[in-house]
């Protein structure tokens, strides 16, 4: 049983049209030499509407009944103990390896579990499969869960993965979010208290204890590189219609000058150095407030356009595929329809809804204005040819 494909409703229609996420395109100009050198664009507000749960109870019920999840957690009434039993059950279903690619296609927990049962030759699975099964199993049992992505710094030299998926569970017992690493079968504590991802980043993983794994120090050493920045979806609903496909990204004040480009072009992300939105209870009732002081730019990479350039020296044509970006503007939990943009210090021009621009060799500057005169945001990308 497959998950329903997501669609984006009215207020996020811009993003649905404009942002093509995760494109991997072979071009004569790739993005390996691309970095962010200035990010005067951190979101400072608190006005984001998050979504949690399942839009299709039938699929959740099928998961719960077909895999006897209530039997898995037994008669436990403590949500924390249920979480630990689900964690153990997930790890009994599949084996993790860090260099394994996720299954292709849009797979839900039932899809993955069925493939595991059918394909006995496949020995290992990725963190994507682990978090999907664990997340949907929690939701099927009425436990609020979300999947987040840990991201390394751009200058991190890494052989395996540049990002790593985990789950965060809202613990009724502790009245807070706690991180669960389904792939490694553990969670992190500070003086016995389970930690959320932003708490781990703020405190530093070295000061914590990994619970549920044999060698805590080895785990922390291997995972430390991933706790640089963290993103979560605005809409954490599963199966049904999506209200948003954008993300909120956390980066500490110590690292805010170095926003990672790898995640900025993979997803449309609104970055902040405040953990307020990340520790907010899922039971918090959203009240629309027009309180954001200034709008925020949001970007994503789009499919490169192929242009033909004349090489004057050799008097022949060569293919030159530029890196193309989409841009939009966000304020008060919706996309802004009218604003002004300056690309590479050109005069401000009025934009309706979204804009696009190429990334060329050297510095690429994007400035935002609400009145066409005064700049309120500025982002600078740098592309260096190999």
Beta strands, then each sheet from edge to edge (+ up, - down):
strand 1: 34-40
strand 2: 51-54
strand 3: 95-96
strand 4: 124-125
strand 5: 145-151
strand 6: 163-171
strand 7: 176-181
strand 8: 186-190
strand 9: 193-194
strand 10: 209-211
strand 11: 229-233
strand 12: 235-238
strand 13: 247-251
strand 14: 269-272
strand 15: 296-302
strand 16: 306-311
strand 17: 316-321
strand 18: 323-331
strand 19: 334-335
strand 20: 338-343
strand 21: 349-352
strand 22: 354-359
strand 23: 362-369
strand 24: 375-383
sheet 1: 1+ 24- 23+ 20- 21+
sheet 2: 2+ 12+
sheet 3: 3+ 4+
sheet 4: 9+ 8- 7+ 6- 5+ 11- 13+ 14+
sheet 5: 9+ 8- 10+
sheet 6: 15+ 18- 19+
sheet 7: 15+ 18- 22+
sheet 8: 16+ 17-
end
